[in-house]
């Protein structure tokens, strides 16, 4: 029986490109055969369906060529593989991450800080697959996910059902690891992602340099989609040159368009407040709206959080109108937390290490290599600025002298004045601790 199957495989291999033969024919095995039919076992439902649709006739032709008779080919699924496959499909089924109906282009407030990103998305809608990839980067809560969701919703009407996929990179990594750990067929995993017409990936910065296999898998997927002009859209909290990934992957991201979304300027903040107050039924005075816009400047979440505080107060006390003084009183606690919250210094150091892709022990150590010194100085500066720690206390954490901390803080301030990319990175890290 093995000899017969080997001959069939040899004939089929002459008709199918090697890449598809390896993915869909090699995983098959012969269970049994008689004068009427030949029974094959596939490791997953995905592979079974794909072979039945595209390659079964090649197998039937090979049987006829070898034995001179036409046998019916029946493909079954290996029970254990099928069980694991069901687990994977249920855990990571596509409808787990449907598009949010609140994230539309109509609801996206456009201004100078995000106009390029918005325009790039509109261009993608006109010519999907021609500008590839679209890479959007910016700090926390500046509208990246809103744009990704909005363009995904629009592209759904241009492609077959279930071929436009949005997901954070963490979901891709989780599914990949789960598939490996449960010995699920990698061919099914690859086929699933290769079948998308549009792949939208959020938070690509979490595809870090330590994950060799996942990076290799993502590079292969990226190349497959790119070569076939499938649209790829990526978002990150930093530019591609700052990503902690392999140079090979980083170089792929610069082939299309890279656009930055900056923190919302006053124009955008006022537009967001105007739309949200109307949607929430908040009748705020012009002065109150300007007060909120001027005190919550870093991201849109702060604005929305402030409005939610006001809404709860208004409903609790059944008020029709709120004065500017009422608004100030309501937001006092939120503003106080922003200015004086006692941050966990360990968390700040951890985040700096993450942004620079360095081990914490190296940043806390005394090695003078630049890759350790820069995050070390920034950590010292943020502890001094955000936690209101005195320089002696900061020195104890790093086992450094008082004068070392002083020089570090001066160095950071100087670099911020001279180096725009340095300043952006520091402000990006700092923004993560401004609204808690």
N, C-alpha and C positions, 0 to 999 in steps of 0.2 A: 504493500500500500504506500509505503514511503517513497519507493522508486517511482510509482505512478505520479504521486504528488510533485516530486522533484521535476519530472518531465513536463508536467502541466505548468509549473512555475517558470521553467526555462522558456517555454513557448510564449507565455504571457509577458515575460520580461522583454521580449523582442518588440512588443507592441506598445508598451507604456514607458514614458520617460522615467529615468531612475529615481527622481525625487518622489514621484507619485507611487512608483512600485514599492519603494522602501516604506512609505507612510501607510499604504492601504492594502498592498498584496502580501508583503512579508509577514504582517501580524496574523494572517489567516492560517488555519491548520485544517487538514483533512480528517474528518471524523469517521466516515464510512462511505461505502458506495455499493450499488448492486446494478442489475440490468436496467433499472428504471431511472435512478437518480444518484447524484453525488452530493453528500452532505458536508458542508464546510462550517467551521466555527470561527466567529469573529470575536475579538476581545471587548467590543463595545457596540452599542446601538448606532452610534455615530458612524463608525467604520462600516458596519453592516449596511446601513442605508446608502452610504456613499458608493460602496462597491456595487450594490444592486442597481443603482442609477447609472453608473458610468463604466464599470469594468466587468460586470457579470458576463456580458456577451463575449469578451475576450477569453474568459475561462471556458465558456461553452465551445468556442471555436478551437481552443487548444485541445479539449477532450476529443472532439471530432477528428482533429488532425492526427492525434496519437492513436486512438482506438477505433476510429472509423464508424462510431455510432454517436447519435445525438442523445445525450442524457440531460435530464432536468437537473439544474443546480439549485440546491436549497442552502440558504445561509442562516445558521442559528447563532445565538449569542452565548458566550461562556457565562455560566450562571454567576460565578464569583466576580468576574469582571463587570458583569451587568449590575450586580448589587453595588459595587464600589462606584460604578459610573452613575447610578441613580443618586448616590450620596453626593457626588460632585455636582451633578446637575441641579439637585434640589438646593444645595448650599449656595451655589453661585448662579442660579438661574437669572436670565437677563432682566426679568421684570422686578428684580430686587432693587434696581437703580433706574427707575423711570424718570423722565424729565419733569422737573418742578414747574407747574403751570404758572407760578408767580414770576418765574424768570423768563421774561420776554424782552425783545428789543424795544417794544413800546414802553416798557416799564424801566428801561435803562436810561439813567440821566447822563446825557453826553455833555462834556466840557473839555477844556484844553488838556486836562490831566489824563483823559482817556480817549480822546478823539481818534488818535491813530489806531488804537486797538479796535475801536468800533468800526472804523472804515475798513480795516483789514478783514474783519468778519463779513462785512457787506460784500467785499470783493470775492471772498471765498464762496459765498452763496451764488454769485454769478458764474464762477468758474471752478467748481469743486474739483480738486485733484491737480489743478494747474499750478497753484502756489502751495508748495509742500516742503516742510511742515509749516503751520502757523504756530509760532511760539510766543505766548503771552506771559510776561512776568511782572511782578509787583508785590508789595508788602501785604500784610494781613488785612483782609476785609476791604479791598479797594474795588472789587467788582469782577474779579477773574472768573469765579465760578458762575456768576450771573451770565457773563458773556458765553461761556462754554455751554451752559444749559440752553441759552437762547438760540445759539447757532445750531445746536443739535436738534432742537425742536423744528427749526426751519428746514434743515436738511432731510428730515424724515420723509417729507413729501416728495423728495427728488429721487429716493432710492427704494428698493424693495423692502418689505416689512422686516423688521428685526435685523437690519444690516447697519444701522447707525447706533454706535455704542459709546456711552459716556461712563467712565468709572475713575475713581481715585487710583493711583498706582498701587496703593496698599492692598486693594482688592485683587489686582492682578497678581501681586506677590503672594497673597494668601492662597489664592486658587492654585498657583504654580506649586507652592510648597505642599499643599494638601494633596495634590495629584501625585507628587513624588513620594510622599510618605505612605500613601495608600496603594502605591504601585499601579495607579490607573494609567491607561495608555496615554502616553504623551502625544501620540498622533491625533487623538481626539481633541486634546487641549489645543494643539496647534491649528488643527482644522477649524475649530470654533473661532479663534481669533483671526485667522487668515481669511475667513469668509466675510468679515465686515467690510462694508464699502466706506465707512467713516469710523475712525477710532479717535475718541476724545479722551485724553488722559489728564487728570488733575493731580497736582502735588508731585510732580516728577522728581522733586528734590529728595524724596524718600527712597529712590532707587539708588542706594549708596554703594560706594566702592567695595565694600566688604562682601556684597552678594554677587559672587562671580557667576554662578549658574544662571541666576535670574537676569543679570545684565546680558549675558550671552543670548538667552532666550528672547529678551526684548529687542536686542539688536537684530536678530534673525527675523523677528516679526516685523520690525520697522522696515527692514530692507525688502521683505516680501511685499508689504503694502505699498511702499514707495515706488518700487519697480513697476507696479501695476497701476500706478496713478490713483491709488485709493487715498482719500483725504485723511491726513493726520493733523490733529490739533492738540497742543500741549500747553499746560500752564504750570508755573512754578513761582516760588517766592523770591527767585534770584535769576540773573541772566544765565545763559547756558555755559558761559565760560567759568562760572563760579560753581557749577554742579560737581558733586563728589562722585563722578562717574568716569568710565574709561574714555580716553581721548577719541577712540573710534566712534563711540556713541555721541560724544560732545560735538564732533565734527559734522555728524548727520543733522544736528539741529540748526546749523547755520546756513543750510542750503535754501531755506525758504524765507519767511519774514519773521523778524523778531521785533516785538513792540512792548514797550513798558507802560504799565498803568501806575501813575503816581497817586499819592494820597489826595483825596478829593479837595479841590480848591473851593473857595467860597461860593462860586457860581453853582457848582454841583451840589454842595451841601444844602444850599437854599432850595434848589430844585427837588432834591430828595425829601426835604422837610415839607415842602409844599405838597408833594404827591402823597406822602404818608399821612400827614395831618388830615388831608381830605378823605383818604381811605379809612382812617380810624374815626372820623367824625369829630376831630378835635378842633374847636374854634379858638385858635390861639391868635393873639395880637401879633402884628408885624414885629414889634419890639421883642416879644417872646421868642419868635422864630429866629431873629438875628442873635439873640442871647444864646440860644442852643447852638446855632451854627458857629459862633465864635468860641465856644467853650469845649466843643467836641470836634476837633479838627483832624485827627489822625486817620480815622476810618469810618465806614458807614455803620458798623455795629454799634459804635458809641452813640450815634444819632438815634438809631432805632431803639436802643436800650433806654435812652432818655425819654423818648416818646411813650414807651411802654410804662415807665414809672408814672408819667403824667396821666396816662389813660386809666391806670389802676386807681390813682388818687381821685380822679374825676368820677369814676363809677362808684367808688366806695362811699364818697360823700354826696353823690347825686347832684353834681354841680353842672350848670349850663355853660358858664363862662369862667375862665381862669385869667387872673391878672398877671402882669409880668412878675410881680412880687411873689405871687403864688407859685409860679414856675420856678423862680429862684429858690424858694424854700423847699420845693419838692426835690430839686436836683442837688441840693446842698450836700447830702450824704454821698451821692455818686461822685461829685467833684472832689470831695474830701478824700475819698478812697483813691482816686486817681493821683492826687498830689502826695498823700502821706501813707499809702499802704505799706506795711512792713513786709517786704518781699523776702522770700526764702532765698538766701544767697546761694545755696546749693543748686536751686533750680536755674538761677541766672547763669551760673558757671556752666551747667549742663547744656543750656541752650547755646551759649557761645561756642562750646566745644562741638556741638552738632553742626552749627553753621559753618565752622571751619574744618569739619571732618577730622578732628583730632581727639586723641584719647585724653581723658580728664587728668590722668596721672602725669602726662607730659606737660599739660598747661599749668598744672599746680607745681611742677618741678622747677629746676633752675637751668635747664638746657637753653643755650643762647641761639639755637637755630631760629630763623625768622618765622617758620611755620608754627612755632610754639610761642614765640615772644609776642606776636601780634594779638592772638586771642587772649594771652595772659594780660597784656596791657588793657585791652578792651574790657575784660572781666573786672579788673581793678577799678576802671573808670565807672562802670555801671554799678558796681557795689557802692561806690562813693556817691554817685548821683541818685540812683533809684532807692537805695536802702538808707540813705543819709548816714552811712557809716563813717566814722572818723578814719583817718589814714592809718592810724596805729592798728585799729581793729582789722582793716583790710590787710595790712602787713602780716598780722598773725595768721590769717587764713592761708596766705601764700608763703608763710615762713620767710618773709622778706623784711628788709629795713624800712623805716618810715620814709627815708629819702628815696628809696626805690619806688615806692608808691607815688610819691610826689612827682618824680620824673615820668612815671608811666602815664599819669593823668595829663601832664603837660604835653607829652608826646602824642596822646590821643587827640587832644584839642588842636594841636598843630597839624596833625594829619587830616583832620576833618576840614580844616581851612584850605589845605593844599590839594587834597585828593578827593574828587567828587565820588568815585566808586567806593572809596573807603567810608566816606560819610554816609552814603546810602546803605551800605551793609550795616553800619552801626545803628542807624535809625531804624532799620528793619528789625534788628534784634530788640531794640528798645521798645518798639511799638507792640511787641508781644506781651509786654508787662504794663501797658498803660491803661487797659480796661479789664479789670478783673472783678 
